[in-house]
Amino acid sequence: MQTLIHADIFFFISTIALVIISIGIVIALIFIILILKNLHRLSETVRTEAGHIAEDIDAMRAKAKGFSWGIAFKIFKSLFTNRNK
């Protein structure tokens, strides 16, 4: 009879521990899901902004192709040669 009481107490305590551990795991999974959702939104934002940066760089490259370093050097040279005279 005494062993049945001990077995019942053991199963009761084991059940309570299992419920507490299960609740902890569920809470941890909820936090992990929330973190993953935020990470997904962040990666979408980074992807969008990277596209905008690439477009800006393409626009700057197109403007730089029309720029002549020879003309810039002549202007720079004329600025400093006029001051010395």
C-alpha positions as CSV (number, residue, x, y, z in Angstrom):
1,M,0.0,0.0,0.0
2,Q,2.8,2.3,0.9
3,T,4.4,1.8,-2.6
4,L,1.2,2.7,-4.3
5,I,1.1,6.0,-2.4
6,H,4.7,6.7,-3.4
7,A,4.0,5.8,-7.0
8,D,1.0,8.2,-7.1
9,I,3.0,11.0,-5.6
10,F,5.8,10.4,-8.1
11,F,3.4,10.5,-11.1
12,F,1.6,13.6,-9.7
13,I,4.9,15.4,-9.3
14,S,6.1,14.2,-12.7
15,T,2.9,15.4,-14.4
16,I,3.2,18.8,-12.8
17,A,6.9,19.0,-13.9
18,L,6.0,18.0,-17.4
19,V,3.2,20.6,-17.6
20,I,5.6,23.4,-16.4
21,I,8.3,22.3,-18.9
22,S,5.8,22.2,-21.7
23,I,4.6,25.7,-20.9
24,G,8.2,26.9,-20.9
25,I,8.8,25.3,-24.2
26,V,5.7,26.9,-25.7
27,I,6.7,30.3,-24.4
28,A,10.2,29.9,-25.8
29,L,8.7,28.9,-29.2
30,I,6.5,32.0,-29.2
31,F,9.5,34.2,-28.6
32,I,11.5,32.4,-31.3
33,I,8.6,32.9,-33.8
34,L,8.4,36.6,-33.0
35,I,12.2,37.0,-33.4
36,L,12.0,35.2,-36.8
37,K,9.2,37.5,-37.9
38,N,11.2,40.5,-37.0
39,L,14.3,39.1,-38.7
40,H,12.2,38.5,-41.9
41,R,11.0,42.1,-41.9
42,L,14.5,43.3,-41.3
43,S,15.8,41.3,-44.3
44,E,13.1,42.6,-46.5
45,T,14.0,46.2,-45.6
46,V,17.7,45.5,-46.2
47,R,16.9,43.9,-49.6
48,T,14.8,46.9,-50.6
49,E,17.4,49.5,-49.4
50,A,20.1,47.5,-51.2
51,G,18.2,47.9,-54.4
52,H,17.9,51.6,-53.9
53,I,21.6,51.9,-53.2
54,A,22.3,49.9,-56.4
55,E,20.1,52.3,-58.4
56,D,21.9,55.3,-56.9
57,I,25.3,53.9,-57.7
58,D,24.1,53.2,-61.3
59,A,22.9,56.8,-61.6
60,M,26.3,58.1,-60.2
61,R,28.2,55.9,-62.6
62,A,26.1,57.2,-65.5
63,K,26.9,60.8,-64.5
64,A,30.6,59.9,-64.0
65,K,30.8,58.5,-67.6
66,G,30.0,61.9,-69.0
67,F,32.6,63.6,-66.8
68,S,35.8,64.4,-68.5
69,W,38.9,64.4,-66.3
70,G,40.8,66.4,-68.9
71,I,38.4,69.3,-68.6
72,A,38.5,69.1,-64.8
73,F,42.3,69.2,-64.9
74,K,42.3,72.2,-67.2
75,I,39.9,74.1,-64.9
76,F,42.0,73.1,-61.9
77,K,45.2,74.2,-63.6
78,S,43.7,77.5,-64.7
79,L,42.5,78.3,-61.2
80,F,46.0,78.0,-59.8
81,T,47.9,79.5,-62.7
82,N,45.7,82.7,-62.6
83,R,46.5,83.2,-58.9
84,N,50.2,83.0,-59.5
85,K,50.3,85.7,-62.2
